[in-house]
Amino acid sequence: MDTAINTTFPIEIHKSPVSHISTVDFDQLQFGKVFTDHMFEADYIDGKWTNCTIRPLSTLQLHPATSALHYGQAVFEGMKAFKTTEGKVMLFRPDANFRRLNESCVRMAIPELPEELFMDALFQLVRIDADWIPNTDEGSMYIRPFVFATDDFVGIKPSDTFKFIIFCCPVARYYSKPVRVYMQEQFIRAFPGGTGAVKAAGNYGATMMPLMEARKRGFDQMLWIDGVTHNRLQEIGTMNVFVQIDDTIITIPTTEGTILKGVTRDSCIALLRDGGYKVEERDVTIQELIDAHRSGRLHDAFGTGTAATVAPIGVIGYKDEEYELPPVESRKASAWLKHELWAIRKGIATDRFDWMWEV
């Protein structure tokens, strides 16, 4: 057992005696199906975070009345570690993910995580399992921090106890082909005053049935529209959305509190503007999107997110119509954007925004 140098939140480290990394085929990775050797775990008890431990990955033992299982008081993050061409292990904007996780905690009445605890746990865990990061063009380590209520109590109230866990997955690309998305007016993902702007677990649970119906129609994801006018684009189930109409790249603003403040979204806006592209953050209506497609002015559409990075949209479905986008090979903006992000993360391009943190 080793103890990390952390005077406020000392982390006990129990390393696995045997790694199962040799059993993994890194050329055939399924996203989210393979896990590294270790996990981090801490408990919030009596108003403080304690029992901070890195240990071999294992299942959890939970009481049947565990609050999060009944009332959804749970939040999570998604982030990634990469290996540069020189073999350095780097995290992409962990400070932004830390801030967003705490914003989610505040909205869901969960105690905020101290920065020292979050960063130390993250860096220690990634260092221990760094060999799991695929050293390939598309490979990375997906990192899942999450916090959930642990009171053994059947009653609707904010929990007094919580658990904070981080685990990791070696991954390749999330989507292997352009994404087919579907818009519908019956169900909504988020509305003003709700939790759409944070990564609350319940946000995703409520989308499963509409997503299942969309997949029966041959689509991969929902392109959600707003719950007030039922006419404005919001976001894709796994990504923020961008469209290029004429020479302008448009993404939906996050000011209404219904759109997740994507770290990749924010990074893409900065890169596009730095690269000379015209970018607008404004609403896009369904009719504007359809009109732009019919007149040949819809040149590109893509989603951005931690898991998917930059994923081209191939088809947008609405009612009984399918609107096919231009071939991916002809799209300049999203291809350039994906390459720029990749080059920064691999240490090939200058990290001009200071996004990469060496582990």
C-alpha positions as CSV (number, residue, x, y, z in Angstrom):
1,M,0.0,0.0,0.0
2,D,1.2,3.5,-0.9
3,T,-0.2,6.8,0.2
4,A,-0.2,9.7,-2.2
5,I,1.2,13.0,-0.9
6,N,-2.0,14.9,-0.2
7,T,-2.3,16.4,3.2
8,T,-6.0,17.3,3.0
9,F,-7.4,14.2,1.3
10,P,-4.8,11.4,1.6
11,I,-5.4,8.7,-0.9
12,E,-4.6,5.1,0.0
13,I,-3.4,3.2,-3.1
14,H,-3.9,-0.6,-3.3
15,K,-2.6,-1.8,-6.6
16,S,-3.9,-4.9,-8.3
17,P,-1.5,-7.8,-8.0
18,V,-2.3,-8.9,-11.6
19,S,-3.2,-6.8,-14.6
20,H,-5.7,-8.1,-17.2
21,I,-4.4,-5.7,-19.9
22,S,-2.9,-8.7,-21.8
23,T,-6.4,-10.1,-22.4
24,V,-7.5,-7.0,-24.3
25,D,-7.5,-6.7,-28.1
26,F,-6.8,-3.0,-28.5
27,D,-7.5,-3.2,-32.3
28,Q,-11.1,-4.3,-31.6
29,L,-12.2,-2.0,-28.7
30,Q,-15.9,-1.5,-28.2
31,F,-16.6,1.9,-26.6
32,G,-17.4,1.6,-22.9
33,K,-17.1,-2.2,-22.7
34,V,-13.5,-2.6,-21.5
35,F,-12.3,-1.3,-18.2
36,T,-8.8,-0.6,-16.7
37,D,-7.4,-2.3,-13.6
38,H,-8.2,0.3,-11.0
39,M,-10.8,2.7,-9.8
40,F,-10.9,5.6,-7.3
41,E,-13.5,5.8,-4.6
42,A,-14.4,8.3,-1.8
43,D,-17.3,8.8,0.6
44,Y,-19.0,11.9,1.8
45,I,-19.9,11.3,5.5
46,D,-20.7,13.8,8.2
47,G,-20.0,16.8,6.0
48,K,-16.6,15.8,4.6
49,W,-15.0,13.6,1.9
50,T,-13.2,10.6,3.4
51,N,-12.1,7.0,2.7
52,C,-10.2,8.1,-0.4
53,T,-8.9,5.0,-2.1
54,I,-7.5,3.8,-5.4
55,R,-8.1,0.0,-5.6
56,P,-8.6,-2.8,-8.1
57,L,-11.8,-2.3,-10.1
58,S,-14.6,-4.2,-8.5
59,T,-18.4,-4.3,-8.1
60,L,-20.2,-2.1,-5.6
61,Q,-22.3,-3.3,-2.7
62,L,-25.4,-1.2,-2.3
63,H,-28.4,-1.3,0.0
64,P,-31.7,-1.8,-1.8
65,A,-32.9,1.6,-0.5
66,T,-29.8,3.5,-1.8
67,S,-31.3,6.9,-2.5
68,A,-29.8,7.4,-6.0
69,L,-31.5,4.3,-7.3
70,H,-34.9,5.6,-6.4
71,Y,-34.7,9.4,-6.8
72,G,-31.9,9.9,-9.3
73,Q,-29.7,12.2,-7.3
74,A,-26.6,11.4,-9.4
75,V,-24.3,13.3,-11.7
76,F,-21.3,12.4,-13.9
77,E,-18.6,13.7,-16.3
78,G,-16.9,12.4,-19.3
79,M,-13.3,13.3,-20.1
80,K,-10.2,11.8,-21.9
81,A,-6.5,11.1,-21.5
82,F,-4.3,10.8,-24.6
83,K,-0.8,9.8,-25.5
84,T,1.2,12.1,-27.6
85,T,3.5,11.0,-30.4
86,E,6.3,11.2,-27.9
87,G,4.5,9.0,-25.5
88,K,3.6,11.7,-23.0
89,V,0.3,11.1,-21.1
90,M,-2.0,14.2,-21.4
91,L,-5.4,15.2,-20.1
92,F,-7.6,17.4,-22.2
93,R,-9.0,20.4,-20.2
94,P,-9.6,18.6,-16.9
95,D,-10.2,22.0,-15.2
96,A,-13.3,22.5,-17.4
97,N,-14.7,19.1,-16.6
98,F,-14.1,19.7,-12.8
99,R,-16.0,23.0,-13.0
100,R,-18.9,21.5,-14.9
101,L,-19.1,18.5,-12.5
102,N,-19.4,20.9,-9.6
103,E,-22.1,22.9,-11.5
104,S,-24.0,19.6,-11.8
105,C,-23.5,18.9,-8.1
106,V,-24.9,22.3,-7.1
107,R,-28.0,21.8,-9.3
108,M,-28.7,18.3,-7.9
109,A,-28.1,19.3,-4.2
110,I,-24.9,17.3,-4.0
111,P,-21.9,18.6,-2.1
112,E,-19.2,20.2,-4.3
113,L,-15.9,18.3,-4.8
114,P,-12.8,20.1,-3.6
115,E,-10.4,20.7,-6.5
116,E,-7.5,19.2,-4.7
117,L,-9.4,15.9,-4.2
118,F,-10.7,15.8,-7.8
119,M,-7.3,16.5,-9.4
120,D,-5.2,14.3,-7.2
121,A,-7.6,11.4,-7.6
122,L,-7.7,11.9,-11.4
123,F,-4.0,12.2,-11.9
124,Q,-3.1,9.3,-9.5
125,L,-5.5,7.0,-11.2
126,V,-4.4,7.9,-14.8
127,R,-0.8,7.5,-13.9
128,I,-1.4,4.0,-12.4
129,D,-3.4,2.8,-15.5
130,A,-1.5,4.8,-18.1
131,D,-0.5,1.7,-20.0
132,W,-4.1,1.2,-20.9
133,I,-4.1,4.3,-23.1
134,P,-4.1,3.1,-26.7
135,N,-1.1,4.4,-28.6
136,T,-3.1,4.8,-31.8
137,D,-4.4,7.7,-33.9
138,E,-8.0,7.2,-32.7
139,G,-7.3,5.7,-29.3
140,S,-7.7,7.4,-25.9
141,M,-8.7,6.6,-22.3
142,Y,-12.2,7.6,-21.5
143,I,-12.6,8.7,-17.9
144,R,-15.9,8.6,-16.0
145,P,-16.0,10.6,-12.7
146,F,-19.5,10.4,-11.0
147,V,-21.2,11.2,-7.7
148,F,-24.3,9.6,-6.4
149,A,-26.5,9.7,-3.2
150,T,-26.0,6.8,-0.8
151,D,-28.5,7.3,2.0
152,D,-30.3,4.0,2.9
153,F,-33.6,5.8,3.0
154,V,-36.9,5.6,1.1
155,G,-38.1,9.1,1.3
156,I,-37.8,12.2,-1.0
157,K,-35.2,14.4,0.5
158,P,-31.6,15.4,-0.4
159,S,-29.2,12.7,0.7
160,D,-26.7,13.3,3.5
161,T,-24.2,10.8,2.2
162,F,-22.6,10.4,-1.2
163,K,-20.0,8.3,-3.1
164,F,-17.5,9.8,-5.6
165,I,-16.0,7.3,-8.0
166,I,-13.7,7.5,-11.1
167,F,-13.1,4.6,-13.5
168,C,-11.5,4.4,-16.9
169,C,-12.0,2.7,-20.3
170,P,-9.6,2.4,-23.2
171,V,-11.5,3.4,-26.3
172,A,-11.3,3.9,-30.0
173,R,-13.8,6.0,-32.1
174,Y,-17.4,6.3,-30.8
175,Y,-19.1,6.4,-34.2
176,S,-17.6,4.5,-37.1
177,K,-19.8,6.2,-39.8
178,P,-21.7,9.5,-40.2
179,V,-24.5,9.7,-37.7
180,R,-28.2,9.5,-38.6
181,V,-30.3,11.7,-36.3
182,Y,-34.0,12.1,-35.9
183,M,-36.2,15.0,-34.8
184,Q,-39.6,14.5,-33.3
185,E,-42.1,16.8,-31.5
186,Q,-43.8,14.5,-29.0
187,F,-41.0,14.1,-26.4
188,I,-38.6,16.7,-25.1
189,R,-35.2,16.4,-23.5
190,A,-35.0,19.7,-21.6
191,F,-36.9,22.9,-20.8
192,P,-36.1,26.2,-19.1
193,G,-35.7,25.7,-15.3
194,G,-35.0,22.0,-15.7
195,T,-31.6,20.1,-15.6
196,G,-30.7,20.1,-19.3
197,A,-27.6,22.2,-18.7
198,V,-26.0,19.7,-16.3
199,K,-24.9,16.1,-16.6
200,A,-27.6,14.6,-14.3
201,A,-28.2,10.9,-14.7
202,G,-31.9,11.3,-15.1
203,N,-31.5,13.5,-18.2
204,Y,-30.4,10.4,-20.0
205,G,-32.8,7.9,-18.5
206,A,-35.7,10.0,-19.8
207,T,-34.4,9.8,-23.4
208,M,-34.2,6.0,-23.7
209,M,-37.7,5.3,-24.9
210,P,-37.6,8.0,-27.7
211,L,-34.1,6.8,-28.7
212,M,-35.4,3.2,-28.9
213,E,-38.2,4.4,-31.2
214,A,-35.7,6.4,-33.4
215,R,-33.5,3.3,-33.7
216,K,-36.5,1.3,-34.9
217,R,-36.7,3.9,-37.7
218,G,-33.0,3.3,-38.6
219,F,-31.5,6.3,-36.8
220,D,-28.6,6.4,-34.4
221,Q,-29.6,9.3,-32.1
222,M,-32.2,11.9,-31.4
223,L,-31.7,15.5,-32.5
224,W,-33.8,17.1,-29.7
225,I,-35.9,20.2,-30.2
226,D,-37.0,22.6,-27.5
227,G,-40.0,22.0,-25.3
228,V,-41.6,25.4,-25.6
229,T,-42.0,26.1,-29.3
230,H,-41.2,22.5,-30.5
231,N,-39.4,24.2,-33.3
232,R,-35.8,25.0,-32.3
233,L,-32.9,22.6,-32.3
234,Q,-31.3,21.8,-28.9
235,E,-28.7,19.0,-28.9
236,I,-28.1,15.4,-30.0
237,G,-28.4,12.7,-27.3
238,T,-24.6,12.3,-27.0
239,M,-23.4,15.6,-28.5
240,N,-23.8,19.3,-29.0
241,V,-24.8,20.2,-32.6
242,F,-23.3,22.5,-35.2
243,V,-24.6,23.3,-38.7
244,Q,-23.0,25.2,-41.6
245,I,-25.5,27.3,-43.6
246,D,-23.7,29.3,-46.4
247,D,-20.4,30.4,-44.9
248,T,-21.6,30.5,-41.3
249,I,-21.2,27.7,-38.7
250,I,-24.0,27.9,-36.2
251,T,-24.3,26.2,-32.8
252,I,-27.1,26.5,-30.3
253,P,-26.5,28.9,-27.4
254,T,-26.4,27.6,-23.8
255,T,-27.8,30.7,-22.2
256,E,-31.4,29.2,-21.8
257,G,-30.2,26.5,-19.4
258,T,-31.4,23.7,-21.6
259,I,-28.1,22.9,-23.5
260,L,-25.1,21.1,-22.0
261,K,-22.1,23.4,-21.9
262,G,-19.9,20.9,-23.8
263,V,-16.2,21.2,-23.2
264,T,-15.6,19.9,-26.8
265,R,-18.2,22.4,-28.0
266,D,-16.4,25.3,-26.4
267,S,-13.1,24.1,-27.8
268,C,-14.5,23.8,-31.3
269,I,-15.9,27.3,-31.2
270,A,-12.5,28.6,-30.1
271,L,-10.7,26.6,-32.8
272,L,-13.1,27.6,-35.6
273,R,-12.9,31.3,-34.8
274,D,-9.1,31.1,-34.5
275,G,-9.0,29.4,-37.9
276,G,-10.9,32.2,-39.6
277,Y,-14.4,30.6,-39.7
278,K,-17.5,32.7,-39.1
279,V,-19.2,31.2,-36.0
280,E,-22.6,32.2,-34.6
281,E,-24.2,31.0,-31.3
282,R,-27.9,31.4,-32.0
283,D,-31.2,29.4,-32.4
284,V,-31.9,27.4,-35.5
285,T,-35.4,26.4,-36.3
286,I,-36.5,23.2,-38.0
287,Q,-37.8,25.2,-40.9
288,E,-34.6,27.1,-41.4
289,L,-32.7,23.8,-41.4
290,I,-35.1,22.3,-44.0
291,D,-35.1,25.4,-46.2
292,A,-31.3,25.5,-46.1
293,H,-31.1,21.9,-47.2
294,R,-33.6,22.3,-50.0
295,S,-31.8,25.3,-51.4
296,G,-28.4,23.6,-51.2
297,R,-27.1,26.0,-48.5
298,L,-26.7,23.4,-45.8
299,H,-23.1,22.4,-46.3
300,D,-22.2,20.7,-43.1
301,A,-23.7,19.4,-39.9
302,F,-21.8,17.6,-37.1
303,G,-21.9,16.8,-33.4
304,T,-19.3,17.4,-30.8
305,G,-18.7,15.7,-27.5
306,T,-16.1,14.0,-25.4
307,A,-16.8,10.5,-26.6
308,A,-17.5,11.3,-30.2
309,T,-15.1,14.3,-30.6
310,V,-16.3,15.6,-34.0
311,A,-18.9,13.3,-35.6
312,P,-20.3,14.2,-39.0
313,I,-24.1,14.0,-39.4
314,G,-25.1,12.0,-42.5
315,V,-28.9,12.2,-42.4
316,I,-31.4,14.3,-40.5
317,G,-34.9,12.7,-40.2
318,Y,-38.1,14.7,-39.5
319,K,-41.6,13.2,-39.7
320,D,-41.5,11.0,-42.8
321,E,-38.7,12.8,-44.6
322,E,-34.9,12.2,-44.6
323,Y,-32.6,15.0,-45.4
324,E,-29.2,13.7,-46.6
325,L,-26.1,15.9,-46.0
326,P,-23.2,16.3,-48.5
327,P,-20.6,13.6,-48.6
328,V,-18.2,13.7,-45.7
329,E,-15.3,13.9,-48.1
330,S,-16.5,17.3,-49.4
331,R,-16.9,19.0,-46.1
332,K,-14.0,21.3,-45.1
333,A,-15.0,22.8,-41.8
334,S,-15.7,19.6,-39.7
335,A,-12.7,17.8,-41.3
336,W,-10.4,20.6,-40.5
337,L,-11.8,20.9,-37.0
338,K,-11.4,17.2,-36.2
339,H,-7.8,17.2,-37.5
340,E,-7.0,20.3,-35.4
341,L,-8.3,18.7,-32.2
342,W,-6.4,15.5,-33.0
343,A,-3.2,17.3,-33.7
344,I,-3.3,19.3,-30.4
345,R,-4.1,16.2,-28.4
346,K,-1.3,14.2,-30.0
347,G,1.2,17.0,-29.4
348,I,1.7,17.6,-33.2
349,A,0.1,21.1,-33.3
350,T,0.9,23.9,-30.9
351,D,-1.3,23.9,-27.8
352,R,-2.1,27.6,-28.3
353,F,-5.0,27.5,-25.8
354,D,-3.1,25.6,-23.0
355,W,-5.7,22.8,-23.0
356,M,-3.4,19.9,-22.5
357,W,-2.2,18.9,-18.9
358,E,0.6,16.5,-18.6
359,V,0.0,13.7,-16.1
